[in-house]
Amino acid sequence: MTVYSSLVRPALFSLDPERAHRLALRAGAFAGFAAPALRSLYRSSDARLSIEVAGMHFENPIGLSAGLDKSGEAIEALAALGFGHVEIGSVSADPSNGNARPRLFRLPEDRAIVVAYGVPNDGARTVAARLATVSLPVPLGINIVKTNRGPGAPPETADQIIGEYAEAARVLEPHASYLMLNLSCPNTEDGRDFFADRGHLDATLAALGEVGLRKPVFLKVSPLGGVAMIDQVLEAAAPHRYIAGFMFNLPSVKPRNLRTPEAVWKSMPGAVSGPPAAELLDRSLREMWRRVDRRRYSLIASGGVFSAEDAYAKIKLGASLVQLLTALVYEGPGVVRRITQGLAALLERDGFNHVADAVGAEAN
């Protein structure tokens, strides 16, 4: 038992999930001044875990997924928790209030959460101004998405949607180590299937190319389309040299392997984050690794990462970087250090001198 699991988590779980999330972010924002001390406490440095991805250096492959800090409010403290990188967002060109509440739920029996936020965020310009005063010791990713204008907003044209992605990228790129283009947000009704149209995907990637991006760009796509979707994404990405790799988003459907009774979650909107999402995301990761040009692209994975073994499994399926979020909710900030230390031990056990040597080791 840790202090977090015995004291902090019960207190947070006694609160509404969104209120607990906001309190955690406020605490993180306040603790920014103590980031050096936090980093000395939580950081686990091991040369075997360092990795180069898309020209960027990562001290270790474990990162924070987008979704916890949507507008970059607490990144100094979050970056000090031992992560090799931090990703914020999703951030849209304009501010958004997101979906109506309730929009965040817990499934403790599955160690999962159900997320239906609808990408609330402060908008690209406000986030960019906030980041302009911040310097992090690890790479910062910014996840970009279309603005959720709410259920009463008029429909937008394809050109307007594509223009929003391009504008957000233009404003935010100077403050990012890399951009993550969210082409599959599972929590907004408007534009959810926009990129299922190959023409929309091609036009968006062309528009991003015209922005003249200098930082690496990753595409975050749906895991639901199977091999056909993977092939389509790879074909669309091929002409665009600025694209550095790919990641799979949470599926918009509920997993079949939930332990929580259906009566509990049936009325909950949103995507399930945590261990129940791992099976589909891992299968998609393996299929992408088998098809991707490994000399050109890198893969980032997520979904149910609670332990070093979980992260290691995804690395062996082809992921160069692995992200987590839900584990922080259930295990607390110490989980990052436990995973990085455990990952080094697993590499030593299996005779790998470096984490890059393990990437894709069991994908074929």
C-alpha positions, 0 to 999 in steps of 0.5 A, spaced: 500 500 500 502 506 498 500 513 501 496 515 494 492 508 494 491 508 502 489 516 503 489 520 496 485 515 492 480 514 497 479 522 498 479 523 490 474 517 489 469 520 494 469 526 489 465 527 482 470 525 477 471 531 474 471 535 480 477 530 482 480 532 475 480 539 476 483 539 483 489 535 481 490 539 475 490 545 480 495 542 485 499 540 479 499 548 477 501 550 484 506 545 484 510 548 478 515 552 482 517 545 486 518 541 479 526 540 480 525 537 487 519 533 484 524 531 478 529 529 483 524 524 487 520 521 481 526 521 476 529 514 474 535 515 469 538 509 466 541 510 459 538 503 457 531 507 456 533 513 452 531 513 445 531 517 439 524 518 435 523 522 429 530 526 431 528 527 438 531 525 444 527 521 450 530 519 456 525 514 457 519 511 452 514 512 457 510 519 456 503 522 459 497 521 454 493 527 452 487 528 456 489 529 463 492 536 461 488 539 456 490 546 456 497 546 458 496 548 465 500 543 469 505 541 465 511 543 469 509 539 475 507 533 470 513 533 466 517 532 473 514 525 475 519 521 471 516 521 464 520 521 458 515 526 454 508 529 456 503 530 451 497 536 452 491 537 449 487 536 445 487 543 443 483 546 438 483 553 434 478 556 438 476 555 445 471 550 447 466 548 453 466 541 451 460 536 452 455 537 457 456 534 464 456 529 466 462 527 462 467 523 466 466 516 469 470 511 473 469 503 473 473 501 479 472 494 477 476 495 471 481 500 473 478 504 468 475 511 466 469 513 461 471 519 458 466 523 454 469 530 455 468 533 448 475 536 448 474 542 452 480 547 452 482 554 452 484 554 444 490 555 441 492 562 442 491 562 449 495 555 450 500 558 446 501 564 450 501 560 456 507 555 453 511 561 451 513 562 458 515 554 460 521 550 459 521 543 460 526 538 461 522 533 456 519 533 449 512 536 449 507 534 444 501 538 443 495 534 440 490 538 435 483 537 434 477 540 431 473 545 435 467 542 438 462 548 438 457 544 441 450 541 439 447 548 437 452 550 432 451 550 425 455 545 421 461 546 418 464 545 411 470 541 409 474 547 408 472 550 415 474 543 418 481 543 415 482 550 416 481 549 423 487 544 423 492 548 419 491 554 424 491 550 430 498 547 428 501 554 425 499 557 432 502 551 436 508 548 433 513 553 435 511 551 442 511 544 441 517 538 440 512 534 436 504 535 434 499 529 434 494 530 429 487 527 432 484 525 426 479 520 431 476 524 437 471 519 440 468 524 444 465 529 439 459 528 435 461 533 429 466 530 425 467 524 428 467 520 421 470 526 417 476 522 416 473 516 414 473 520 407 479 519 404 479 525 400 478 529 407 484 526 409 488 527 403 486 535 403 487 535 411 494 533 410 496 537 404 493 543 408 498 541 413 504 541 408 502 548 406 503 550 413 510 549 412 511 545 419 518 543 421 516 539 427 515 532 427 507 530 426 504 524 428 497 522 426 492 519 431 487 514 428 481 510 429 483 502 431 476 500 428 477 500 421 482 494 421 487 493 416 483 497 410 484 503 415 491 502 416 493 501 409 489 507 407 492 512 412 499 509 410 497 511 403 495 518 405 501 519 409 506 517 404 507 523 400 508 528 406 515 527 409 513 531 415 509 525 418 513 522 423 509 516 425 502 514 428 498 512 434 491 509 435 486 513 439 481 510 444 475 506 440 468 510 440 465 503 442 465 500 449 470 494 449 466 487 450 471 485 456 468 489 461 467 486 468 463 492 470 456 490 469 452 493 463 447 496 467 452 500 470 456 503 464 450 502 458 448 509 459 455 512 460 457 516 454 464 516 451 470 512 450 473 507 455 480 508 457 484 503 461 486 496 461 479 494 457 482 498 451 488 494 451 486 488 447 484 492 441 489 497 441 495 492 441 492 488 435 492 494 431 499 496 433 501 489 431 498 490 424 501 497 423 508 495 425 507 489 420 505 494 414 509 501 416 516 503 413 520 502 419 526 506 416 521 512 416 516 512 421 515 511 429 509 508 433 506 511 439 502 506 443 497 507 449 491 503 452 492 500 459 499 501 461 499 500 469 506 496 469 512 495 466 510 489 463 504 492 460 509 498 457 514 492 455 509 488 451 507 494 447 514 496 445 515 489 443 509 489 438 512 495 435 512 502 439 518 506 440 514 510 445 508 508 450 503 513 453 499 512 460 494 516 463 489 512 467 494 509 471 495 515 474 488 515 477 488 509 480 496 508 482 498 515 483 504 519 480 509 514 483 507 509 477 511 512 472 518 511 476 516 504 478 514 502 470 521 505 468 525 502 473 521 495 471 522 496 464 530 497 465 530 490 469 526 487 463 530 489 458 536 486 462 532 479 463 531 478 456 538 480 454 537 487 450 542 492 451 537 498 449 530 499 449 530 500 441 533 493 440 526 491 443 522 495 439 518 490 434 521 484 437 515 480 438 510 483 432 511 478 427 
